[in-house]
Each structure stands twice: as structure tokens, then as C-alpha cells.
Amino acid sequence: MLTAIPRSWFSWDFALTDGDTPLGDIDFATWREKGELKIGGAPYRVYREAMLGAFVLESGSGVVARAVKPSSLGRRLVVEYGHAQYELQPASLFSRSFQLMAGTTPVGTLSATGFLTRRMNIDLPKSLPLPVRAFLAWLVLMLWRRDATGAS
């Protein structure tokens, strides 16, 4: 199982690990919904195409995955990777946990390790490449960041 660990108490940048093995970094831009993933030394850009546009994971060779919010009011995201489509949805109305769905079948979870922590357990299928799993984690962390910013 992967884990995203905050770099410091107030930081929204994370180390991505598999047990004790470091795999990369999940970094957020200070002011906008964009960032960078570094997986095994390879950089990936993450950004939003427009104010209400898709979130995009991009490598040096092009777009790897996209995520669209079907409704501006909900926390659900439709994610496209290759020829597959997944849905990232909250596990419950008041939970910070998310489920990754393939059709109506849950295939993975992303959840906080505790009540007052930003540390995340990432239990997603290994059939998804590591950069795509990191992108899914970035999306959930971005939603958590929105909630935290809106609450302050």
C-alpha cells in the first residue's frame, strides 16, 4: 500500500512511499490548482485546463490522464486513463475517504490515516501505473486542501 506523507506540519507537499521505500513527491503550487509529481525522478505536470475545466496529468510526451468534475457542487470526479474510465467518489457524505470505482465496482480507496491528519493511505490497483495512482492521490489531496482553506 502506498502512503502520502506531508513534508511538514503546514505543508501541502507530500512524500510518496511504499512502506519505507521512497517513490516520489506530490507537490502543490502555492496559489493555483496545479502542481508537480516526481515519480522515480521523472517529472509530471498536474494542472487545471480552465476555471471549470479538466484536471490533467501530463508527462513530457503528452497527456497521461484527465479528470472532470461533472458537477461543481459535488466532490465526485470522472477520471480517464487510456481507454478506461473510473469514478473517484467520496466513501460517504461526511468522510474524507474516497473510493475509486470501475463502473459500479469499487477497485480502490484513498483515505486519511487518522482523524486530524493529512497523511493518506493509497490502496489502488497495481494495474494502474504509479504516476496515475499519484495523480488520483493529488486529486483527493486537492479536495482536502480546498476543504481546509474554505474552513479557515
N, C-alpha and C positions, 0 to 999 in steps of 0.2 A: 504494500500500500504506500502511496506517495503522501508526503506531508509538505504543506507550505508553512514556513515559519517566519514570522515578522523579523526583520533585521534589527529593530529596536522597539522600545515601548511605544513611540509615537509614529513610527514609520509605516507607510503603506507599500514598502518594498519587501519582498519575501525571498527566502532561500527555498528552493525546491529540492527535497531529499527523498530517497528511498531507504528507509531505516537510517543508518549512519552514513550512507553514500550520498554525497552532494551531486545533484544532476543539473542544476542551473539556477537561474534567477527570474523572478517575476517582478518587474519594476513598473511603477505608475508615474506619469507626468504629473507635475505639481498642480496645474490648473485645468487641464482638459482630460477628457476620457480617451486617453491614449497611453501607450507605454511601450515597453520592450521586453521581450522574453529572450533569455540567453540559455540555450539548451546545448550542453556539450560544447560550448564555445561558439556555436552558430547563433547569430542574431536573427530575431523575428520582430517585425513591427506589428503593433496592435493599435488600431485607431478606429474612429467612427467616421464614416464617409461624409455625413452631413448632420445637421442638428437632430433630425429624426431618422437618419439613415442606418445602414447596417454596420455592425462591428466586424472588422476584417482582421484576419491573421495573414500576414504577408511575409514571405521569405524573399531572398534575393532573386529567386526565379519566378515569383508571382504569388497570386492569392492561393493560400492553402485551405482556409476555411472562412465561413461567413456566419454571422448570427444576426437575426432580425427579431425585434420586439413586435409581435403582432398588435399589441395594444400599449399605448403609452401609460395606461393606468396599472397594468399588471406587472408581475415580475417574471413572466414566462418568456423564454427565448427559443426560437426555432433555429437550429444550427445545421448548416450544410457542410459536409466534408466529402469530397469526391462525389460519388453518385448516391451517397447515403444522406438521410435527413433524420435528425434527432430533435428531441424537445427537452430543454432544460427547464424544469418547473419546481416551484417550492414544494417541499415534502408536506407542509401543512400551512395554514393561513398565517400563523404567528411564528413559525420556525425559521431559523436561518439556514437550515439544511435544504439542499436541492437534490432532486433525482434527475438522472439522465434517462430518458425514455426512447426506445426504438419502437415506434408505433404505440401500442398500449402496454408494452413490456418494459419494466424497469431494468436497466442494464448497469447502473452505477449510481453512486452517491458522492456528494461533496458536503461535508459538514464540519462545524466548529468542534474542536476537541473538548470544549467546556463552555460554560455559560458566559463568562466575561472575557473570553479570549478571541483573538483573530487567527489563531493557529488553526489550520484546516487539514482534515483527513480527506484524501482524494482516492476514492475507490472506483476506478473506471476500467473498462475492458482494455487489456493489453493489446487488443487488435487495433486500437486507436493509437497512432503514433504519439510519442511523448510530446512534441510541440502542440498537437491538438488537445491532449489532456491538460497541458499547461494553459492553453487558451481558454478551455472550459473553466479552469480554476480562476483565471484572470477575470472572466465574466462574472462569476459569483462574488469574487472579492470586490469587483467594481460596484456591484449592487449593495454589498455590505458597506462600502465606503460612502455611497450615496445616502444610505440609511443613517450612518453615523454623522455625516455632515448635516443632514436635514434635522437631526435630533439636537444638534448643538446650537 
